[in-house]
Amino acid sequence: MTAVTTRVLLVDDDARLFELLARYLGPHDVALDHAPDGGRGLALFEAGAYDAVLLDVMMPGMDGLEVLRRLRQKSGVPVLMLTARGDEADRVVGLELGADDYVAKPFGPRELLARLRAVLRRTQTREPNERLSAGGVVVDVASRRVTVEGREVYLTALEYDLLVTLLRRAGRVIPRASLLPLAGREEVVGERTVDVHVSKLRKKLGDDPRQPKLLQTVRGVGYVFAANLPEEPA
C-alpha cells in the first residue's frame, strides 16, 4: 500500500532550517514546502492544500502571530508555532490566537515530527458522524462547526478542544489540572491560563460570566458543562 504523503508548509526565514527539515521529513512521508516570510506564506497557503503549517514567530516584516491571526480567519488547519526557547509570552499569545502546539528552538527534527504527528492525530476526526449537543450548543465534529441556538460561533483551536472535552463529559466535573490533558493538549501552562481560556469560551457561548449556566466552575476542583444532554425520545 502506498503511504499517504502529508503536505506541510514551513513559514520561516531560515533557509538552512528548511533544508534540514526537508531532508529528514521526506523519508517519513512528509512533503515540506517553504515560504521565507509571512506574506509569501499566506499566498502559498492560499494556493495549496496543506495538512499543517509550521510557523516561526520571529520573522522580518509580518511576524508569525499576525500570520496566525490571518490564517485563523479562514482556516482551521493545524498550526505549530516555532518559538525562541523560554519565550513563554509568545507561546501563550499563540495559543490564544488558535495555535495547536509550539516547539521551542533549537529543536531536533525527530521532536518536531513527533509533535506534528500528535497534532495531526488530535485534529483528525475519529468519528466522522459525531455530533455533540447540549444546552443549545451544537458541535459538528467532522466540520468543527459550533453553533449556539443556531448562531455559528468562531472558536480558537484550543477553545474548540476544551468545549468538545467538556461536552463529551457533560454533567461530570473535570479537574482543572486534567482539562488540557483530556483535550489532548500537552502545553505546560498555569491554572490561570486555563481559567482565561474557559472565560473566553464562556463569552463566545453567550454564557453569563457572573452566573454561568453552561460552563460552571466547581470551586477548588474544576469545571463542568452543566446543561443536560438531550433526553432520548420515549
Secondary structure as GFF3:
##gff-version 3
##sequence-region A 1 234
A	DSSP	beta_strand	6	11	.	.	.	ID=ss1
A	DSSP	alpha_helix	15	25	.	.	.	ID=ss2
A	DSSP	three_ten_helix	26	28	.	.	.	ID=ss3
A	DSSP	beta_strand	30	35	.	.	.	ID=ss4
A	DSSP	alpha_helix	38	47	.	.	.	ID=ss5
A	DSSP	beta_strand	52	56	.	.	.	ID=ss6
A	DSSP	alpha_helix	64	72	.	.	.	ID=ss7
A	DSSP	beta_strand	79	84	.	.	.	ID=ss8
A	DSSP	alpha_helix	88	97	.	.	.	ID=ss9
A	DSSP	beta_strand	101	105	.	.	.	ID=ss10
A	DSSP	alpha_helix	109	123	.	.	.	ID=ss11
A	DSSP	beta_strand	131	134	.	.	.	ID=ss12
A	DSSP	beta_strand	137	140	.	.	.	ID=ss13
A	DSSP	beta_strand	145	148	.	.	.	ID=ss14
A	DSSP	beta_strand	151	153	.	.	.	ID=ss15
A	DSSP	alpha_helix	157	168	.	.	.	ID=ss16
A	DSSP	beta_strand	174	175	.	.	.	ID=ss17
A	DSSP	alpha_helix	176	182	.	.	.	ID=ss18
A	DSSP	alpha_helix	191	205	.	.	.	ID=ss19
A	DSSP	beta_strand	215	218	.	.	.	ID=ss20
A	DSSP	beta_strand	222	225	.	.	.	ID=ss21
###
